[in-house]
Amino acid sequence: NGHASTTAIFPHSASSDFWAVQNNPGKDARGVVRIGGLDTTGTKVYDITIFASSSRGLPQKLIADYTVKGATSETQSLEAVGNTSNKVTFTGLQPDWRGNIYITTDVNPDSFSSASESYAVLGVVDFESRLESRPPVVAPVYSAMGSTPNPSEGVSAENPKGLTAYVLESKDGFTNRVGLGELLRRAGFNVKPLPLDAPPFNTAPGSDFEEDVDLVAIGSFASDDPDYQAYMSQYGDILDDYVDRAGLLIQFTQADQTEANPPFLPDTQDASRNDTDFAKALILEKEHLMMQGLPTVDDGDAVQFTLWDEPTNTFTDNTLWESYFQFFGFNVILSGDNRARTPGFMEGAYGQGRFFLSAMANDKILDADTGEVTETPSLRAFNDVFFANLYNYTDLVRSRSTPAIEITPQPGSSAVPEGAWSIVLLPDTQIYSQNYPGMFEAQTAWIADNIKERNIKFVLHLGDITNVNSVPEWKFARKAMSNLDGIMPYAFVTGNHDYGPGGNAATRDTFLNDHFKVSQYQDWPTFGGVKDAGKMDNTFHLFSAGGVDFIVLALEWAVQDDTIVWAQSVLNQHPGRTAILVTHAYMNNNDFRYDHLDTTRPQTYNPHDYSTPGLKNDGEQLWNKLVKNNNFAFTFNGHVLGDGTGFRIDDNNAGKPVAQMLANYQMRSLGGEAYLRVLEFQPDGKTVKVTTHSPVYNNYLTATDQDFQFEVPLGAVDSDNDGILDYYDEDFDDDNDGLNNYLEHSVHGTSSKTADTDGDGISDVREIAAGTNPTRNDKPEFDAVKENRDDLGLFTREDLMDVRPAPMLIEVEDGQVKLDFHLQKSPDLIQWTPAGEKVEWSLPVEDGSRLFRLSIGEGRRVRCRRPTRRKQRCQQQRARYPHRHG
């Protein structure tokens, strides 16, 4: 090569480039590698990838021309200066008739180092053989690292099922480790790098499923690798087709910063990652085949391992790393919690195959630079069983023998525990009213559909019902809220966008009262009253739930001083009730109340920043003037952007805790993605669980500020000390209506505080007996029936006179007709009492005459008009005695 002997270039232990070719003046240097002993039958072909890099700086150029020659010849060029990722690849090569392939390196004419010399370098050569029918193998070499020999492709002692796995794994910045290929070889798989320039299966129509690779395995943090990203960009959408063909795809944990959602999932599944890690993984599906034989902790309830013996490494104890927080369409097998809010290992089915999504980095067992094994004993014990199970499960998938999957319900989607009840918060629907009214309607429709399942007792709208205070918006909002009319009591407040021209809050003019009228609500049993006649800007509401009598104060945007005075007077009139404050702006997203006098904390969107008329009050003023001085248990508000969440608990002047909560989702796409907040009050009388749900996406947010619980003792009593609070104890009937408290609360969803929960004039007992809904106000329907009774052939109580005959109404004996009847009266057509003395007499019967009519007063006939039971009795009497009578 012009400056060294031809017998040796660099030994195998060289620490620099594999070789460098140097052109001196008058020299035409080149380097050649011969690879011999290759298959000449055409059954096998060969792929070569070459990488080279140099630390020399510009303007130098180290450009090499690589020529690969076997049965054919091909040349490609590569610049080495500053190169970090470019490669040249030769695929489908066949050797010459002697079984040789030659790799020649020449200095490209454009290569430049100095006036007198130029170079070309050869860094890494990756040489792969494959069957001619297999696609090219072009991938990082990390899957080949490790000491375990690669089992053969076919059935063998090491690979008893003859399984092959394609592997894509990369050295990453978190761990600097690899090892997935090594682990799969240990388990018996024949391991090949995943081809990065083709799908993992033959996409030709009619291709044989049985020729597909058995497993596609993606190593931890591969999503940081540009090769992976390019591959998923091109082929991610069709990987579900591979699964559909009875394939198995497993992906280990990835960084949410580079891949929050796996890009290969079909429409039937979805999953999202976050930064939540766990030292233990709880086993939710102990019978799953992937869990069999694993070493466990906590009496078999969890798995736990240490990744590396590096105490200073903050990741070393992460059994679950980058767990999932949203999902649907999966069976959650491992999770960081027992409610599947933070899945760590999930299985999904698609077509004939399966997906595994993992939040574990248990594949990172080899130092990517040295190949040193860094696997701890606990990790080795876990991996030996886990990957053996994976081998067997792959065989089940390929043979279409896997058990059916039971999809895990999303957190919060199951019915509430017995004795629990709920309040639903609707924050800032302004964008829905303006642009996406269907989102608003979906929210209220979901509430209506889940009243009984979640035992919902009240709904609170937190303001900004509209965005620009326009008539079309108010019409849409009214239509959406009408889904709850008559079936679910609710309260709402105005927000800044509900006032002024274009929703600028410069005035207190609003179209609210043109569409949400006092007359529509004043007869509701929960409606308490208004501050100003004919205006719904400030209202109060009364309801009972969980053994507690509540009062809801729904106060205007930028609450005025005179409104606080009114609110205090309402509270004074209801001293025994626990209060809830709803107003649009109270808590900020930093967990502090708005306080325009506090210059040390942000006050963005404080009511005092607006030109809304009146003597306004922010959150801190409301706390000092109203909340802390009274029996408030909760405050709720919306309004604030950022993350749209805030929460704090403070004791009031009586030493009782007051939970104060901000919830707002308008900053999400589509104006909030229909997310609403559910507060589930537990049957211990103090614990409140908070969940955040989208009826449109059927999804729950599980971040810690969206899914949490807190305690506020509400004072429900257990007077008989049986461990069951009175409000759902079958031993009590608080309203003496014949339905015990358990039936009212847990079965029918009615109130044990009143005999007529919906206030429609028909008692709960009678509605349940008749099959109507005791929680739905049917008064309009009942009134319509009464107003049209003549057309319907109905009679009022005043119209009805009822003859309650003895069992024998008319007897004919010895030529005599004997009559025996007793007039009775009823206040409700159910309970009857005598209206006078019993009447008996006899009359002779003329021969041949058997038709009679009994008249009372001026020829007024007694009608057999009663509920079905008595009508049947009349019919029975007619059938028994064929004498005409009325």
FIKOLZA-953677 format. One line per 5 residues: number of its first residue (from 1); for each residue x, y, z of C-alpha. Coordinates in steps of 0.1 Angstrom, whole numbers, plus 5000, padded with zeros to 4 digits. Example, Ala and Ser with C-alpha at 12.3 -4.5 7.8 and 13.67 -1.06 7.14 Angstrom:
<atoms>
1	5123 4955 5078 | 5137 4989 5071
</atoms>
This chain:
<atoms>
1	5000 5000 5000 | 5029 5023 4994 | 5043 5025 5029 | 5040 4990 5045 | 5047 4954 5036
6	5021 4934 5017 | 5021 4907 5043 | 5004 4925 5071 | 4983 4956 5074 | 4970 4958 5110
11	4968 4930 5135 | 4934 4921 5150 | 4943 4939 5182 | 4948 4973 5164 | 4932 5002 5183
16	4930 5025 5153 | 4913 5021 5119 | 4912 4986 5105 | 4934 5000 5078 | 4944 5032 5061
21	4953 5034 5024 | 4978 5062 5017 | 4985 5076 4982 | 5020 5091 4979 | 5033 5109 4948
26	5037 5083 4921 | 5019 5056 4940 | 4985 5041 4934 | 4978 5023 4967 | 4949 5000 4974
31	4939 4975 5001 | 4922 4942 4995 | 4903 4918 5018 | 4895 4884 5005 | 4867 4863 5021
36	4868 4827 5010 | 4851 4794 5016 | 4817 4807 5007 | 4787 4789 4993 | 4788 4787 4955
41	4754 4768 4950 | 4733 4800 4950 | 4714 4788 4981 | 4730 4815 5002 | 4738 4851 4995
46	4759 4876 5014 | 4754 4912 5026 | 4783 4936 5034 | 4780 4969 5053 | 4811 4992 5056
51	4815 5020 5081 | 4845 5044 5084 | 4851 5075 5104 | 4880 5099 5109 | 4887 5127 5134
56	4906 5148 5109 | 4891 5182 5103 | 4880 5201 5072 | 4890 5209 5046 | 4906 5175 5045
61	4886 5147 5029 | 4891 5110 5033 | 4870 5095 5006 | 4872 5058 4999 | 4860 5039 4969
66	4849 5004 4981 | 4846 4978 4954 | 4830 4945 4963 | 4836 4917 4937 | 4823 4882 4936
71	4802 4868 4907 | 4795 4905 4900 | 4812 4938 4909 | 4799 4970 4925 | 4816 5002 4938
76	4804 5027 4963 | 4821 5057 4980 | 4821 5069 5016 | 4835 5101 5032 | 4851 5094 5066
81	4858 5128 5080 | 4833 5136 5107 | 4812 5106 5098 | 4790 5093 5126 | 4762 5073 5109
86	4767 5070 5071 | 4774 5035 5058 | 4777 5017 5024 | 4758 4985 5020 | 4761 4957 4994
91	4733 4932 4994 | 4725 4899 4977 | 4762 4891 4968 | 4772 4858 4953 | 4809 4847 4954
96	4829 4838 4924 | 4833 4802 4912 | 4861 4797 4938 | 4839 4808 4967 | 4856 4842 4972
101	4844 4878 4976 | 4869 4906 4975 | 4866 4940 4992 | 4890 4966 4976 | 4896 5000 4991
106	4909 5028 4968 | 4916 5064 4975 | 4889 5085 4957 | 4903 5112 4934 | 4886 5138 4954
111	4902 5127 4986 | 4925 5154 5000 | 4948 5156 5030 | 4979 5176 5019 | 4996 5185 4987
116	5016 5154 4987 | 4993 5127 5001 | 4957 5115 5004 | 4941 5087 5023 | 4912 5064 5024
121	4902 5044 5055 | 4884 5012 5063 | 4867 5011 5097 | 4842 4983 5103 | 4830 4956 5080
126	4798 4938 5088 | 4795 4905 5069 | 4762 4886 5070 | 4751 4854 5053 | 4715 4845 5046
131	4693 4822 5026 | 4686 4837 4992 | 4648 4836 5001 | 4653 4857 5032 | 4653 4896 5030
136	4686 4914 5035 | 4699 4918 5071 | 4711 4953 5076 | 4712 4964 5112 | 4735 4974 5140
141	4757 4946 5152 | 4747 4949 5189 | 4723 4919 5186 | 4754 4897 5180 | 4771 4907 5212
146	4774 4880 5239 | 4790 4847 5245 | 4761 4824 5238 | 4764 4806 5204 | 4735 4813 5180
151	4712 4783 5178 | 4705 4770 5142 | 4675 4782 5123 | 4659 4748 5123 | 4649 4724 5151
156	4679 4714 5173 | 4686 4706 5208 | 4693 4742 5216 | 4663 4754 5196 | 4637 4726 5200
161	4608 4746 5184 | 4630 4759 5155 | 4622 4796 5163 | 4639 4826 5148 | 4638 4862 5162
166	4646 4894 5145 | 4662 4918 5169 | 4667 4956 5168 | 4687 4969 5197 | 4710 4998 5202
171	4735 5013 5226 | 4718 5041 5244 | 4727 5072 5264 | 4709 5060 5295 | 4726 5026 5301
176	4754 5022 5275 | 4742 4986 5274 | 4727 4960 5251 | 4719 4923 5255 | 4685 4914 5240
181	4701 4892 5213 | 4722 4874 5240 | 4691 4868 5261 | 4671 4854 5232 | 4699 4831 5222
186	4701 4818 5258 | 4664 4810 5256 | 4669 4790 5223 | 4660 4815 5196 | 4680 4817 5164
191	4688 4855 5164 | 4692 4877 5134 | 4693 4915 5132 | 4661 4931 5121 | 4664 4941 5084
196	4660 4978 5084 | 4653 4982 5047 | 4623 4959 5044 | 4593 4947 5065 | 4599 4916 5086
201	4576 4895 5063 | 4569 4889 5027 | 4543 4914 5017 | 4535 4897 4984 | 4498 4887 4981
206	4493 4850 4991 | 4527 4847 5008 | 4530 4819 5033 | 4526 4829 5069 | 4547 4800 5080
211	4578 4815 5064 | 4575 4846 5085 | 4600 4852 5113 | 4586 4840 5146 | 4594 4870 5168
216	4602 4906 5163 | 4620 4920 5194 | 4628 4957 5200 | 4653 4965 5227 | 4651 4991 5254
221	4656 5027 5243 | 4660 5018 5206 | 4638 5047 5199 | 4668 5070 5205 | 4685 5054 5174
226	4681 5073 5141 | 4680 5039 5123 | 4651 5028 5145 | 4633 5061 5138 | 4638 5058 5101
231	4626 5022 5101 | 4594 5030 5121 | 4588 5060 5098 | 4588 5037 5068 | 4575 5004 5081
236	4558 5011 5115 | 4523 5012 5099 | 4525 4977 5085 | 4540 4959 5115 | 4505 4952 5127
241	4501 4932 5095 | 4530 4910 5106 | 4513 4905 5139 | 4480 4897 5121 | 4498 4868 5104
246	4503 4850 5137 | 4534 4870 5146 | 4546 4881 5180 | 4561 4915 5186 | 4577 4925 5219
251	4590 4960 5226 | 4609 4968 5258 | 4609 5002 5274 | 4615 5034 5255 | 4620 5070 5264
256	4588 5090 5264 | 4608 5120 5251 | 4616 5101 5218 | 4586 5078 5216 | 4556 5086 5238
261	4533 5062 5218 | 4544 5030 5201 | 4542 5037 5163 | 4532 5002 5153 | 4499 4997 5171
266	4467 4992 5151 | 4436 5013 5157 | 4423 4987 5181 | 4450 4995 5207 | 4467 5026 5221
271	4492 5033 5248 | 4512 5063 5261 | 4543 5064 5283 | 4555 5089 5309 | 4584 5093 5333
276	4570 5073 5362 | 4593 5045 5375 | 4588 5018 5401 | 4611 4996 5421 | 4585 4969 5421
281	4560 4957 5396 | 4527 4943 5409 | 4514 4912 5392 | 4479 4917 5382 | 4475 4885 5361
286	4492 4858 5381 | 4479 4830 5359 | 4494 4845 5327 | 4518 4821 5311 | 4545 4848 5310
291	4544 4851 5348 | 4548 4814 5355 | 4578 4805 5376 | 4592 4841 5379 | 4609 4849 5412
296	4586 4871 5432 | 4585 4892 5463 | 4557 4903 5487 | 4542 4869 5490 | 4540 4864 5453
301	4523 4897 5446 | 4552 4915 5428 | 4584 4911 5409 | 4616 4931 5416 | 4652 4931 5404
306	4682 4953 5404 | 4696 4962 5370 | 4732 4968 5378 | 4755 4968 5409 | 4759 5006 5406
311	4746 5022 5438 | 4751 5057 5424 | 4732 5050 5393 | 4697 5065 5398 | 4681 5040 5374
316	4696 5008 5388 | 4665 4999 5410 | 4640 5006 5382 | 4620 4974 5378 | 4595 4995 5358
321	4611 5023 5339 | 4590 5048 5319 | 4557 5031 5327 | 4526 5036 5307 | 4498 5059 5319
326	4472 5056 5292 | 4460 5026 5273 | 4432 5007 5258 | 4428 4973 5242 | 4454 4956 5264
331	4455 4930 5292 | 4477 4946 5319 | 4499 4919 5334 | 4523 4940 5355 | 4517 4975 5369
336	4532 4999 5393 | 4499 5000 5412 | 4470 4976 5417 | 4445 4996 5397 | 4464 4993 5364
341	4469 5030 5363 | 4507 5026 5355 | 4510 4995 5333 | 4545 4979 5330 | 4538 4948 5309
346	4508 4944 5287 | 4495 4920 5260 | 4474 4930 5231 | 4458 4908 5204 | 4455 4916 5167
351	4443 4892 5141 | 4461 4859 5148 | 4490 4874 5166 | 4500 4893 5198 | 4518 4924 5210
356	4538 4927 5242 | 4545 4962 5255 | 4570 4964 5283 | 4582 4992 5306 | 4612 4971 5317
361	4649 4974 5307 | 4657 4939 5318 | 4674 4933 5284 | 4703 4957 5292 | 4729 4931 5305
366	4760 4938 5284 | 4784 4967 5283 | 4779 4979 5247 | 4816 4989 5244 | 4834 4959 5261
371	4807 4932 5260 | 4812 4927 5297 | 4782 4910 5314 | 4767 4935 5340 | 4736 4914 5349
376	4729 4912 5387 | 4719 4879 5403 | 4683 4891 5408 | 4681 4902 5371 | 4697 4869 5359
381	4671 4850 5379 | 4643 4870 5364 | 4656 4869 5329 | 4662 4831 5328 | 4625 4825 5334
386	4611 4855 5316 | 4628 4847 5283 | 4622 4809 5286 | 4585 4818 5290 | 4588 4841 5260
391	4602 4813 5239 | 4573 4790 5248 | 4547 4818 5243 | 4561 4826 5208 | 4555 4789 5199
396	4519 4792 5211 | 4514 4824 5190 | 4528 4808 5159 | 4507 4777 5164 | 4476 4798 5171
401	4472 4782 5205 | 4474 4812 5229 | 4446 4817 5255 | 4420 4843 5249 | 4428 4878 5262
406	4407 4896 5288 | 4410 4933 5282 | 4418 4952 5313 | 4392 4980 5320 | 4408 5014 5321
411	4413 5029 5356 | 4381 5043 5369 | 4358 5026 5344 | 4343 5002 5368 | 4313 5009 5390
416	4319 5027 5423 | 4321 5006 5455 | 4290 4999 5474 | 4281 5030 5494 | 4302 5054 5473
421	4287 5083 5454 | 4300 5109 5429 | 4300 5145 5419 | 4310 5155 5383 | 4328 5187 5374
426	4325 5203 5340 | 4353 5229 5335 | 4354 5256 5308 | 4333 5243 5279 | 4338 5275 5260
431	4355 5260 5229 | 4330 5233 5227 | 4301 5258 5227 | 4319 5278 5200 | 4334 5251 5177
436	4327 5216 5189 | 4292 5213 5205 | 4293 5176 5200 | 4321 5174 5226 | 4299 5192 5252
441	4269 5170 5244 | 4291 5139 5247 | 4301 5149 5282 | 4265 5154 5295 | 4253 5123 5277
446	4280 5103 5294 | 4269 5117 5328 | 4233 5108 5320 | 4243 5072 5310 | 4264 5068 5342
451	4241 5082 5368 | 4232 5048 5383 | 4265 5030 5377 | 4286 5058 5394 | 4258 5069 5417
456	4262 5105 5405 | 4244 5129 5428 | 4253 5164 5414 | 4270 5181 5385 | 4289 5214 5387
461	4298 5235 5357 | 4328 5257 5366 | 4321 5286 5342 | 4332 5299 5308 | 4302 5281 5294
466	4307 5300 5262 | 4338 5316 5246 | 4325 5349 5231 | 4291 5353 5248 | 4272 5348 5215
471	4236 5335 5210 | 4246 5305 5190 | 4270 5294 5217 | 4244 5297 5244 | 4219 5277 5223
476	4245 5249 5219 | 4253 5251 5256 | 4216 5249 5266 | 4211 5219 5243 | 4241 5201 5258
481	4230 5207 5294 | 4194 5197 5286 | 4207 5161 5285 | 4206 5163 5323 | 4173 5181 5328
486	4149 5162 5350 | 4174 5134 5357 | 4204 5150 5373 | 4205 5182 5394 | 4232 5206 5384
491	4245 5241 5390 | 4266 5264 5369 | 4285 5297 5372 | 4295 5324 5348 | 4331 5328 5336
496	4348 5359 5322 | 4340 5347 5286 | 4303 5346 5295 | 4302 5384 5300 | 4306 5414 5277
501	4309 5419 5240 | 4328 5390 5225 | 4333 5375 5259 | 4357 5403 5270 | 4342 5406 5305
506	4342 5444 5301 | 4305 5445 5312 | 4283 5421 5331 | 4259 5418 5301 | 4253 5381 5292
511	4229 5360 5272 | 4229 5334 5300 | 4195 5343 5313 | 4179 5342 5279 | 4187 5305 5276
516	4191 5293 5312 | 4159 5307 5328 | 4149 5307 5364 | 4115 5294 5354 | 4132 5262 5341
521	4148 5254 5374 | 4126 5269 5402 | 4105 5238 5406 | 4135 5214 5409 | 4136 5199 5444
526	4173 5208 5447 | 4169 5245 5435 | 4172 5268 5464 | 4169 5303 5449 | 4187 5332 5432
531	4203 5364 5443 | 4186 5386 5417 | 4151 5379 5405 | 4150 5364 5370 | 4188 5359 5369
536	4209 5327 5372 | 4242 5345 5377 | 4242 5337 5415 | 4222 5307 5428 | 4221 5282 5456
541	4211 5246 5456 | 4203 5219 5482 | 4210 5182 5480 | 4218 5153 5502 | 4243 5125 5496
546	4265 5102 5517 | 4245 5110 5548 | 4253 5147 5545 | 4231 5177 5537 | 4249 5200 5513
551	4244 5235 5501 | 4260 5246 5468 | 4267 5283 5464 | 4272 5290 5426 | 4287 5325 5424
556	4294 5348 5395 | 4326 5356 5377 | 4346 5382 5397 | 4324 5378 5428 | 4311 5411 5440
561	4309 5423 5476 | 4271 5424 5477 | 4271 5388 5463 | 4292 5377 5493 | 4267 5394 5516
566	4239 5375 5499 | 4258 5342 5501 | 4264 5347 5538 | 4227 5353 5544 | 4219 5321 5525
571	4243 5302 5547 | 4228 5317 5578 | 4194 5303 5567 | 4208 5268 5563 | 4232 5264 5593
576	4231 5226 5594 | 4244 5221 5558 | 4279 5215 5545 | 4288 5241 5519 | 4303 5238 5485
581	4316 5270 5467 | 4316 5270 5429 | 4330 5301 5412 | 4351 5305 5380 | 4383 5321 5394
586	4396 5311 5429 | 4426 5288 5428 | 4457 5293 5406 | 4476 5265 5389 | 4505 5269 5415
591	4482 5255 5443 | 4477 5289 5458 | 4446 5310 5458 | 4445 5341 5436 | 4457 5371 5457
596	4461 5404 5439 | 4480 5418 5469 | 4506 5390 5467 | 4534 5402 5444 | 4557 5372 5451
601	4535 5348 5431 | 4520 5348 5396 | 4486 5364 5394 | 4479 5359 5357 | 4441 5359 5349
606	4433 5373 5384 | 4398 5388 5383 | 4413 5421 5394 | 4431 5422 5360 | 4398 5425 5342
611	4377 5456 5337 | 4345 5437 5348 | 4324 5462 5368 | 4318 5459 5405 | 4337 5455 5437
616	4355 5423 5428 | 4370 5396 5449 | 4397 5370 5441 | 4403 5337 5458 | 4421 5350 5488
621	4394 5376 5495 | 4367 5349 5491 | 4386 5327 5516 | 4388 5355 5542 | 4354 5370 5537
626	4333 5338 5532 | 4349 5304 5531 | 4370 5302 5562 | 4342 5316 5584 | 4316 5290 5574
631	4311 5253 5571 | 4326 5249 5536 | 4341 5215 5527 | 4350 5222 5491 | 4357 5250 5466
636	4358 5243 5428 | 4369 5265 5400 | 4382 5265 5364 | 4395 5294 5344 | 4433 5289 5347
641	4455 5277 5319 | 4490 5262 5321 | 4485 5226 5333 | 4450 5235 5344 | 4452 5219 5378
646	4456 5231 5414 | 4448 5216 5448 | 4452 5225 5484 | 4436 5218 5518 | 4434 5244 5545
651	4416 5244 5579 | 4388 5269 5584 | 4383 5289 5615 | 4366 5259 5631 | 4396 5237 5624
656	4378 5217 5597 | 4396 5210 5564 | 4385 5227 5532 | 4396 5211 5499 | 4401 5237 5472
661	4404 5224 5436 | 4412 5238 5401 | 4404 5218 5370 | 4406 5230 5334 | 4413 5212 5301
666	4406 5239 5275 | 4442 5241 5265 | 4442 5205 5252 | 4433 5199 5215 | 4396 5204 5204
671	4392 5227 5234 | 4397 5200 5260 | 4392 5166 5244 | 4359 5163 5264 | 4378 5156 5297
676	4357 5160 5328 | 4365 5154 5365 | 4348 5128 5387 | 4350 5130 5425 | 4341 5096 5440
681	4332 5098 5477 | 4341 5066 5494 | 4318 5048 5520 | 4342 5057 5548 | 4327 5092 5549
686	4360 5110 5543 | 4380 5097 5514 | 4375 5113 5480 | 4390 5097 5448 | 4396 5120 5419
691	4397 5107 5383 | 4398 5125 5350 | 4379 5110 5320 | 4371 5117 5284 | 4339 5102 5272
696	4349 5109 5236 | 4383 5091 5238 | 4372 5067 5265 | 4404 5075 5282 | 4416 5085 5317
701	4444 5108 5326 | 4466 5092 5353 | 4492 5118 5361 | 4494 5126 5398 | 4475 5159 5395
706	4447 5142 5375 | 4443 5109 5395 | 4446 5112 5432 | 4427 5110 5465 | 4424 5131 5496
711	4405 5131 5529 | 4379 5155 5541 | 4357 5141 5570 | 4321 5150 5561 | 4304 5139 5593
716	4283 5110 5582 | 4274 5088 5612 | 4272 5051 5620 | 4247 5053 5649 | 4245 5016 5654
721	4283 5010 5652 | 4280 4982 5627 | 4307 4995 5604 | 4282 5008 5578 | 4274 5044 5577
726	4236 5050 5583 | 4231 5065 5548 | 4234 5031 5531 | 4226 5009 5560 | 4195 4986 5554
731	4186 4989 5591 | 4175 5025 5586 | 4147 5042 5566 | 4154 5079 5572 | 4123 5092 5552
736	4100 5064 5564 | 4088 5057 5529 | 4091 5019 5531 | 4125 5018 5513 | 4154 5013 5536
741	4185 5034 5532 | 4205 5006 5515 | 4178 5002 5488 | 4176 5039 5483 | 4213 5046 5480
746	4228 5014 5465 | 4199 4999 5445 | 4176 5027 5433 | 4198 5057 5435 | 4171 5076 5453
751	4174 5099 5483 | 4168 5086 5518 | 4160 5122 5529 | 4128 5126 5509 | 4100 5102 5498
756	4099 5119 5463 | 4135 5122 5451 | 4127 5137 5417 | 4100 5160 5430 | 4075 5151 5404
761	4046 5145 5428 | 4049 5107 5426 | 4066 5090 5455 | 4097 5069 5450 | 4078 5038 5462
766	4050 5043 5437 | 4074 5049 5408 | 4094 5019 5416 | 4062 4998 5418 | 4050 5012 5385
771	4084 5007 5368 | 4091 5044 5362 | 4123 5062 5371 | 4122 5076 5406 | 4152 5099 5399
776	4137 5114 5367 | 4112 5142 5371 | 4082 5130 5351 | 4059 5159 5361 | 4056 5172 5325
781	4045 5138 5313 | 4021 5134 5342 | 4006 5168 5336 | 4002 5161 5299 | 3982 5130 5307
786	3960 5148 5332 | 3953 5177 5307 | 3943 5152 5280 | 3924 5127 5302 | 3891 5130 5282
791	3909 5121 5250 | 3926 5092 5267 | 3895 5079 5284 | 3908 5085 5319 | 3891 5097 5351
796	3902 5118 5380 | 3898 5109 5416 | 3867 5131 5417 | 3853 5111 5388 | 3858 5078 5404
801	3834 5060 5427 | 3843 5025 5435 | 3821 4996 5446 | 3841 4970 5465 | 3817 4941 5464
806	3820 4911 5486 | 3832 4879 5469 | 3795 4871 5460 | 3780 4902 5443 | 3747 4887 5432
811	3732 4854 5441 | 3700 4838 5427 | 3684 4813 5450 | 3648 4801 5454 | 3635 4827 5430
816	3652 4856 5448 | 3680 4879 5438 | 3702 4887 5468 | 3724 4917 5468 | 3753 4922 5493
821	3776 4952 5489 | 3797 4976 5510 | 3808 5011 5498 | 3844 5019 5505 | 3866 5051 5500
826	3903 5057 5493 | 3926 5087 5493 | 3950 5071 5468 | 3932 5042 5451 | 3954 5018 5471
831	3943 5019 5507 | 3905 5015 5512 | 3883 5020 5542 | 3845 5015 5547 | 3824 5045 5537
836	3792 5033 5554 | 3773 5003 5566 | 3771 4971 5547 | 3739 4968 5526 | 3720 4936 5520
841	3685 4929 5505 | 3666 4904 5484 | 3642 4909 5454 | 3620 4883 5437 | 3631 4872 5402
846	3604 4870 5375 | 3606 4839 5353 | 3627 4842 5322 | 3643 4875 5332 | 3680 4875 5340
851	3693 4911 5331 | 3697 4937 5359 | 3712 4972 5364 | 3720 4988 5397 | 3717 5026 5398
856	3728 5050 5425 | 3712 5085 5428 | 3699 5100 5396 | 3705 5069 5375 | 3743 5071 5380
861	3757 5037 5374 | 3785 5023 5394 | 3815 5019 5371 | 3841 4991 5375 | 3869 5015 5369
866	3899 5006 5390 | 3935 4994 5385 | 3938 4961 5367 | 3934 4940 5398 | 3899 4953 5405
871	3889 4954 5369 | 3897 4917 5367 | 3875 4911 5398 | 3846 4928 5380 | 3852 4907 5349
876	3853 4876 5371 | 3820 4885 5386 | 3804 4890 5352 | 3817 4857 5341 | 3804 4839 5372
881	3770 4855 5372 | 3757 4864 5337 | 3735 4891 5349 | 3741 4926 5335 | 3752 4950 5362
886	3772 4982 5363
</atoms>
